[in-house]
Amino acid sequence: MTAGSAADGAHAVLVRLLGPDGATSQDGRLAVVTAGPGWSTAAPRPTTTGVVVWGGDVLDGRGVPALLRHAGRREVALARTRGARGPAGARQVVRTAPPLTRPGPAARARRWLAGGAVVRLAGPGAAAATALDTLAAAAGLDPAPGRPAGPAAGRSRLSGLRVGSGGAVLLLGSAAGRPVVLRVAAQDGPGDPRPTADPLRRLHAAGVRRIPEVLATGTHDGLAWTVETRLPGTTAGRLTPALLTQVADFCATLPPTGGPPAVPPLTSTGHTHLPGLVDGLARVEDVLAAGLPALPGVTGHGDLWAGNLLVEGAALTGVVDWDACHDGAVPGTDVLHAVATDDRMRHHRSLGAELLARPWQDGPTADLLVAAWARAGLDLSPARQDLVGLAWWARQVTAALTRTPALAADRQWVRQNVEAVLDAWRAVLAAP
């Protein structure tokens, strides 16, 4: 099992959750087998009291022919696991998938083709509690429907498992009769959900609504977890003008953080990832450091787009996935991110191309975005609109390179998202 992407990280967490709690490959209770390229490695039969966790990662970023071959081999391999469990053995499958980054049936079909899976094959005598059972009990989750309380209860929860952002695994369940989400990730890894708990609690204390409430946090054997309330509604398909208005009103409720916005660390990011572009990145940082103190710092969501909005009909009911939440955000960048992400999906633009398109000045989104900023209490001059746009780009670039360092070696990504911006904004950056 590889661990390069968020999906890969979640895959490794699923392996841990589906194995017997505390088991290792040395004690004979657990065998972990990777499906291999092309799903070519067959899952072995478990022993009478053993468990095999078998499967393969997602295949993202490839063309349709490669995805079709991948999906076909995956489905054949999964079908064969029905015979690998042995008489009276248990077989449970959890499918994984890359993030859904575009709306529509074509994007959902591609996501299914690129998907992976983790399969738990248990011998007839393998009755030991899984790590999932133990975490569900520690988190206070109610027994799964139709199952008694106890070690076996969690096994019917597998249909509620989802792969979240940053390498986390989500379990949809209930606690004390309330719908909740259990988030699990590698302790201290990029998907560790615990750092989000305190910001969400502060926002709740400040009166912000339509956000999850964190009920509990904890760790267990290298895994970190949180339990939060599950909000009503379904994921928004796209950002409509009416929904954008509600998003702007929501952003207006996010409290200030008592000081100017933080300047994204472009210079240090350049030294670490893009040493050849340090001078240009440092100049951008200087421009932001000179202009941002005139604006108030606010609490920022950090990844506010339609995929993180819940709706019932036309009404906004929730804002979820706060793992990128941060203090000292530049006001207006959350609203801009929502608009820019929707714009990028519709026009298939890179991050750099979206910034250079200046969606706050030109195109069909300009009036909507300026109006949304006004509803959020921001009356920005054209120069400050450019400053907010530049700050949004700077945070997205630094976050992308920190999260996925391999992007620095992708010449196309660097050219489209960094070099093109530094070249086109040269006149702005050279201004006194």
HELIX and SHEET records of a PDB file:
HELIX    1   1 ALA A    6  LEU A   18  1                                  13    
HELIX    2   2 PRO A   37  TRP A   39  5                                   3    
HELIX    3   3 VAL A   64  ALA A   84  1                                  21    
HELIX    4   4 PRO A  105  ALA A  114  1                                  10    
HELIX    5   5 ALA A  131  ALA A  138  1                                   8    
HELIX    6   6 ALA A  153  GLY A  160  5                                   8    
HELIX    7   7 SER A  165  GLY A  167  5                                   3    
HELIX    8   8 ARG A  194  THR A  196  5                                   3    
HELIX    9   9 ALA A  197  ALA A  205  1                                   9    
HELIX   10  10 PRO A  241  CYS A  251  1                                  11    
HELIX   11  11 LEU A  266  HIS A  273  1                                   8    
HELIX   12  12 PRO A  275  LEU A  277  5                                   3    
HELIX   13  13 VAL A  278  GLY A  291  1                                  14    
HELIX   14  14 LEU A  292  ALA A  294  5                                   3    
HELIX   15  15 ALA A  306  ASN A  308  5                                   3    
HELIX   16  16 THR A  333  HIS A  347  1                                  15    
HELIX   17  17 LEU A  351  LEU A  356  1                                   6    
HELIX   18  18 ALA A  366  ARG A  375  1                                  10    
HELIX   19  19 PRO A  382  ARG A  403  1                                  22    
HELIX   20  20 PRO A  405  ALA A  409  5                                   5    
HELIX   21  21 ARG A  411  VAL A  414  1                                   4    
HELIX   22  22 ARG A  415  GLU A  419  3                                   5    
HELIX   23  23 ALA A  420  ALA A  424  1                                   5    
HELIX   24  24 ARG A  426  LEU A  429  1                                   4    
SHEET    1   A 4 LEU A  30  THR A  34  0                                        
SHEET    2   A 4 VAL A  51  GLY A  56  1                                        
SHEET    3   A 4 GLY A 116  ALA A 122 -1                                        
SHEET    4   A 4 ALA A  90  THR A  96 -1                                        
SHEET    1   B 5 LEU A 161  VAL A 163  0                                        
SHEET    2   B 5 VAL A 169  ALA A 175 -1                                        
SHEET    3   B 5 ARG A 178  ALA A 186 -1                                        
SHEET    4   B 5 LEU A 223  THR A 229 -1                                        
SHEET    5   B 5 VAL A 214  HIS A 220 -1                                        
SHEET    1   C 3 THR A 234  THR A 235  0                                        
SHEET    2   C 3 LEU A 309  GLU A 312 -1                                        
SHEET    3   C 3 ALA A 315  VAL A 319 -1                                        
SHEET    1   D 2 VAL A 298  GLY A 300  0                                        
SHEET    2   D 2 HIS A 326  ALA A 329 -1                                        
END                                                                             
